[in-house]
Amino acid sequence: MADVRTFWRRVLIYTHRWLGIGGSLLFVVWFVSGIVLMYAGMPVLSPEERLNRLPRLDLTRARVSVGEAASRVGVAPEQVRIGMLGDRPVYRFAGSGDWTTVYADTGNVIGDFARDDAMAVVRGFVPEYAATAHYDALLTEPDQWTLQSQDFFPVHRVDLGDEAGSVIYVSSRTAEPVMQTSRSSRRWAYLGAVLHWMYFTPLRVHTALWIDVVIWLSILGCVLCLSGLVWGLWRLSTTTVYRFRSGTSRSPYAGLMRWHHYGGLVFGLFTFTWVFSGGLSLDPWDWHPPTTPTRVQRQAVVGGTFRLGPLTVPHLRTAQEAIEETFVVRELETVQFRGEPYLVAYNPMAGPDESTTLPTTLASLSTQAVDQRLVSAVRPEGGAFARFSNDQFDEVAVAAMPGSSIVDATWLRAYDAYYYDRDRRQRLPVLRVRYDDPVRTWLYFDPYRGAIVRKEERLTRLNRWLYHGLHSLDFAWLYAQRPLWDIVVILLSLGGIFVSVTSLAQGWRRLRRHGARMRGRAPSVPIS
């Protein structure tokens, strides 16, 4: 029994010691960058700013229908955006992750989009910098700020030459700006998101490798925390009082090690939950399904193959006229609901100029941030409206889950525990429908676009608490209470930094002693 006890004692000591020496610096980086990430994420070009800077849509030169243009270039689009390129209207088709841009007056693909074309787009987008903007490079591989924009590659990088050090990226596929950064946003992103997510370009471009590295570092971090907690509780005396020059203690350690001992007992559990939940952010080994709807569910709402026939030039013009009774149309996007195509436009002037998502589609906008209008592409003379009516979702909710019965259907006018947003950018109301299928599916239907915006199952709901709950502390009683939430998270992070720094200091001293002993200049140091 004594041998077994000694064995496990040594396992705990050496596991925690050497993982701590190797991982303490990483923990410090994670905690510091996590605090920065609370207030500064990755650079974005907000949907509101992008729309605000677009010219008014002018379809007077359009001659080719959407369906004809798609047929000419051989694409079956899943999404269509209708906008301008210079003074010419264009159709931007998305399908299978690829974008194709076609002139609406001739039906021809835009062809080679060279540096002069990119400069013309930037000068039209930010005319106040037309004199100072200069071309930087054509990127065929992502840099640090375009890692999530690869559907738009290649992209042209243009420096605005302003005091803020602003850079705009223009896609060769869509002939439009897709990203902007400034010196300040890049600096804070490096200190926050890049360090916290280990978003280093040479590593991140190899997605599978990056995922494996982060997951396994999280696993080692969990082992480090748990071994420290077990060893710390083991060495904490409830009966014996240790006497030191500075006084008595329940810990057998002195100096920094005593602080590390006590600090680890106080903050070690929180550190473990953060490292554990951080690993879950990458869905290790696909342990839960995605929260996006399945193909069957999407098709039930869309109503079959996307119909391009009604998207004729006269119908587009009539739809624009109907919407412009409310606001100026800068861009139209197509959606389909229950087999009927619709055109949707947004008015970005109705809300704040901020976003946390890359504007790959206007769907990233929310009704809390902008006004919107829909028009039927089949009957555009029927006029514009803001959203689909509630009763239109009765059949859709049944068709989305064939073979399953509806437990309940509720129109949410306040967020629940799974559909929520502290900045209130998620749309409300939404229809939440709960089903009696084996995985207890919940679907959230958005009446503003006629789409399923979220799918929850038993495992995704568990993941919500294990990941978001533990990592962001987004519990209803705390998450929306600022600055209370900020204070709690920062204090816990500072505690984690303190424990990591004390470990780092002790680890450095131990390494120096080991190095000296190996060189024969110091005696062996017994295990404490």
N, C-alpha and C positions, 0 to 999 in steps of 0.2 A: 504493500500500500504506500509506503514511504517513497519507493522508487517511482510509482505512478504519479504521486503528488509532485515529486521533484521534476519528472518529465514534463508534466503540463505546466509547471511553474516556469521552466526554461522555455517552453514553446511560447507562452504568453510574453515573457520578457523579450526574447529575441524577435518575435513577430512584431510586437509593438515598437521595439527600439529601432529596428532597421527600416520598417515601413515609415516610422516617424522621421528618421533621418532623410529618407528619400522623398517623403511626401509633404513635409512641413512647409516648404517653400511653395509648393503647388497649392496647398490649402490657403496660405496667406494671399496668393494671387486670386484664388477663387473668391475669397471673402471680400477683398478690396474691390475687385472688378464687379462683384455682385452689388455692392453699394452704389457704384457708378451706374450700373445697368438699371437701377431703380428710376433714374432720371434721364438717362441718355442711351438710346438704342443705336441701331445701325442707321446710316443716312438713308433718306427716302426722297423721292419726288412725290409729294402728296397728291392724291387725286383732285383735291380742290384747286391747288395751284396749277396743276396741269390743265384742268378745264378752264380755269379763269384766263389762262394765257392763250387759249386756242381762239382762232378767228371764227366768226359766225359761219355756220354751214351754208354754202351757196350751191344749190343744185341746178342752177340755170343751165350749166354746161353739161349736165349728166345726160347721157344718151343710152347707155347700156344698163339693163336691169341687173339686179343682184344675181339672179339665177343664171342669166346668160354669161355674166362675167365669171362666175364660179365654174361653169361648164367649159368655157374657153381655156382656163388655166388648169382644168382637171383636178379641182379640189372639192371635197365634200365637207364644207365648214360646219363646225359645232358652235361657232360664234361669229358674228359679223358686226363690225363697227364701221360707221359711215362718217367720214370726216373730210378734212381738206389737206392737200399737200401743195403749198403755195396758193395759187389761185385756181387749182383744179380739184374737183371732188374725187375722193378715192374710196374704195371698199377694202377694208382690212379683214382678211379671212383667217380664222384660227381653226386648226384641226390636227389631231394627233401630235400636239406639242409644237407644231410648226406654224409660222405666220407667213402669209402671202398678201402683198398689197397690189391692188389693181386700179388703174384709172377708170373712173366711172364714165368718162366721155368717150374713150376708145376701147375699153376692155382689155388693154394691154397691161402686162406686169410692169412695175416701175423700172425693172432692169437693174443695171449696175448703179449702185448708190454710192457715189464717190465722195471725196473730201469736200469738194465745192458744194455738193448737194447738202451734206451735213451742215456746213457752215451757213448755208441759206436757211435751213430749218432753225438753227440756233438764233440767227439774227432776227427771224420772224417771231421766235418764241420769247426772246429777251431783247427787244430792240434797244433798250437803254444801254446794252453792252455791245452793240453792233460794231462800234469803233475799236473796242479793246479785245474782243474775243479773238482767239487764234487757235488754229488746229494743233492737236497734240499727237494723236496716234489712232490707227485702226487696230482694234483688238479682235483677234480671232480666238483668243482664250481669255477666260475671266480674270480680272484683277481682284483686289481685295473687296471691292464694293459692288461687283456685278456677279458674284457667285450664285445668286438666286435669279439671275436674269438671262440664263443661257438660252431660253427659248427665243430671245431676240437677237442672238449673235449671228454675224459679227456686228460690233458696235463701234461707232466713232467717238473718241474722247476729245472734247473741246474745252479749253481753258478760257474762262470769261475774262481773265485779266483784271479782276476787281480786287479791292482790298481784302475781301473775305476769302480769297483763294478758291472761288467757286469753280466747279467742273461739272459739265453736263455730258451725258452719254446719249448718243442718238443711234437708234437701231437701224441697221441696213434693211431689215425685213419689213418694218412698219413705217420707216421714214418719220420717226417722231422721237422726242426725248422720252427716255424710260428711267432715268436715274439722275440725281444731282447730289453733289457733295460740296461741302465747304471745308476750309481748314479746321474750323472748330468742330464740325460734326465728325470729321475723320479722326481728330485727336481724341475726342471723348469716346468714339466707337472703339478705338484701339485700347483705351484704358478700361472700357466696359465690356461690350459684347464680344470683341475679338478675343480678349484674354479669357473671359468667362466661358465661352463656348469652344475655346481652342480653335478659333476660326482662322487659322493661318492658311493662306492661299495654297502653298505647296502641299499641305495636308488635306485641306478641305476639298480640293478638286478631285481627290480620290475618295469618293463618298463612303464606300464600304470600309476602307481602311480607317477613315476618320471616325465612323460610328464604332468600329471595334475598339479603337484606342480609347475613346471617351468612356465606353461601357466598362472596359477592363480597368481603367483608372478609377472609375467609380466603385467597382467591386473591391479593388485593393484599398480604396479609401474607407469603405464600409468595414473591412477587416481591421484596418488601423483603428477606427473609432471603437468597434466592439471589443477588440483586445485591450484597448486602453481602459474602457469602462470596467471590464471584468477585473483587470489587474488593479485598477484604482480602488474598486470596492474590496478586493481581496486584501490590499495593504492598508486600508483604512481601519484603524483600531477603534473598537467600541469600549474596550476595557483598559488597554494599556495606554499610558500617557508617556510619550517620548520627551526627554529633557534635552534641551539645547541651550547654548549660551544666550540665545535671544528669548528663551522661555520654553514653555511646554507646548506639545502638539499631538494631535491624533494621527498625524502622518509621520512615517519614519524618515521622510526626506527633509533636507534643509535647503535654504536658499531658493534658487529658481525652480528646482525640482519640486519643492513643497508647493509653490504657486502653481506649477503645472499640474500637480496632483489634484489640488482643490479645484482649479479652473476646469480641468478635464471632467471632474465629477459634476460640475454645475452645467457646463456647456457641451459636454461630449455627446449627450443624447440628441440635442438640437443639431449638432454638426453631423451626426450619423443620418438623421432624417433628411437633411439637405443633400448630402452626398448620395444617399439611396434614391431619393426622388429625382435628383439630377440625372442619374443613370436611366431612370424610367422615361425621361423625356424623349429618348431615342427608341422607345418601344423595343427593348432587347428581346431577340428571338421571337418577335411578332406575337407577344403574349396576349395581346388584345386586338380586336378588329378596329378599323378606322372609324372616325365619326362622320365621314362623308357617306352619302347614300349610295346604295348599290345601283347597278345598271337597271335592274328591274324597277326599283323605286323611282329612279330618275325618269325612266320611260313612262311610267304611270302618270307622272305629272306633265311631262312634255307632250305625251300623246302620240308617240311614234316618231318617224324620221322627220328631221327638220324640213319644213316646207319653205322653199325659196320662191315658188311661183308667184305668190301675191306681192312680193317685194319688187314691184315695178317702179319705174321712175315717177309716173304720175301719183302712185300711192305714197311714195316717199315724200313728194312735195306736199301732198295734201296733209300728211301726218305732221310735217314740219309746221305748216300753217296753223294747224289746230293747236299744237303745243305753244307756238309763239303768241297765242292770245294771252299766255301767262308769263313766259320768259323767252329770252333769246336762245335759240338752239345752236350749240357749238358742235355737238356730236350726237349721232343716233346709234343706238345699239339694239340688236334684235334679241328677243326672248320668245319662247314658245310655251303656251299653256293650254293643255287639253286639246292638242292638235291644231291650235290656231296661232299663227305668228303675230307678234306685237312689236312695236317700236317704242323704245324708252329713251327719254332724255332727262338730264339732270341740270339743276340750276345751282352751281357751286357757291353763289353769293349768299345763300341762305344760311350758311353755317361757318364754323371756325375753320381756319386754314391750318389744319394739323391732321396727321394720319400716322398710323404705325404699320401700314402695309404697302408693299410695292404695287403701284397701279397697273397690274397686268390686265385688269378689266374694270369697267365701271362698277361691277358688282361689289367692289370693296368699299363703295360709298354707302352711307347709311342715311335713312330718312331723318335721323336726328341732326345730321350735318348738312343736308341739302334737301331741296324740294325736287320732286320728280313728277313726270307725266308719262302716261302710257297711251298708245293709240293702236287700235287694231289695224294690222296690215291688210286684212281682208276687207274691212269696212272703215277706212280712215275717215270717211265723211261723218261717222258717228261721233267724232270729237274725242277730246283727251280726257283722261280720268287719272286719279292719283294711285289707286290700288284696286285689286280684284276684290269682289264682294265675298263675304264670309260663306254664303251658301254654295259658292262655286267649288268649295273644297270638300263637300260631303262625299261625292263620288270618288274624288281623287284619294282621299284618306283610306277608303276601302280598297281601291285598286292598287295602292302602293304596297300592301301586304296581303296578297292573295292567300286564302286558306287560313288566315288568322282573324280572330274577332277583336273588335275594339273594346277595350276596357273602359276608357273614358276619353273625351276630347274637350280640351279647355283652351279658350282664347286668353293667352297670358298678356296682361297689361302691365305686369311687373316681372322682373327677372326671377327665375327659379335658381336652384343650386347648380344647374348644368348649362343653362343658356343665360349668360350674364356678361356684363362689361362694365367695369368701374367707370370708364369714360362715357358710358351711355351711347356708344356708337353702334351697338347692335340694334337692329330694328325691333320696334314694338308697335302694335301687338303682333304676336305670332301664335299660330295654332299648334298646341302640343297634343299629340295623339299617342296614347299608350295602348299596346297590343298584348294579347295573351299567348304569343308564340313562345317557344322554349327558351329563347334568350331574353325575353321581356323587352322587346324593342320599343323605343320612344322615337317619334319623328316630329320635327319642328318645321312647320310650313310657313313660308314668308309670303304674305299677300301682296307685297309690293313688287315682287318679281315672279310670283307664281312658281316657287321652287322650294325644295327641301333644303333647308340651310344647316340642319344638324341631325345626326342619327346617334342615338344612345342605346347601348345594350348593357346587360348586367356587368360585363367586364370593363366596358368603357366608363361606366359610372364608378366602379371600384378604382380604376386608374385615375379618374378625376380627383379623388381624395388622396390617393397615394402619391400622385405627382403634383397637381396644382395645389391641393390642400397643404401638403407638407412643404413644397418648395416655395410657394408664394404666400403661404399663410392666408389664402383667400377664403377664410371662413366668414360667413355673413356678418357676424358680430364685430369683426375686426377689419376686414378688407376694405370696406367702404368708409371706414372712420379714419380720415386723415386730419392731422398728422399722427394720430395714435399708432396707426399701422407702421408708418415710417420710423417712429421712435422705437417700437418693439423690434422691428427687423434690424435696424442699425445697432441697437444695443446687443442683440444676439450675435450679430456679425462681429462687433468689436470683441465680444467674449471669445468667439472662435479665433479671431486674429491673435488675441492675447495667448491663448493656449498654444497656437501654432508657433508664435514667436518664441515662447519659452522653450518649446521643444526644439526649435531650430538652433537656439543658442546652446542648449545642452548637447545637441547632436554635433555641432561644430567643435565643441570642446572635446567630445569623445573621439571624433575623427582625428583631431590633432594629437590626442594621447596615443591612439592606435598607430598613427604615423610615426610618432616619436619612438614608440616601443619597437616597431618594426625596424627602425634604424638603429636600435640598440641604445637609445639615449633615455629610456624611461622604463621603470619597472612595470610589471603586469598589473592591471587594475582589476580587482575582483568585481564580480557581479554584485550590484547593490540590491 
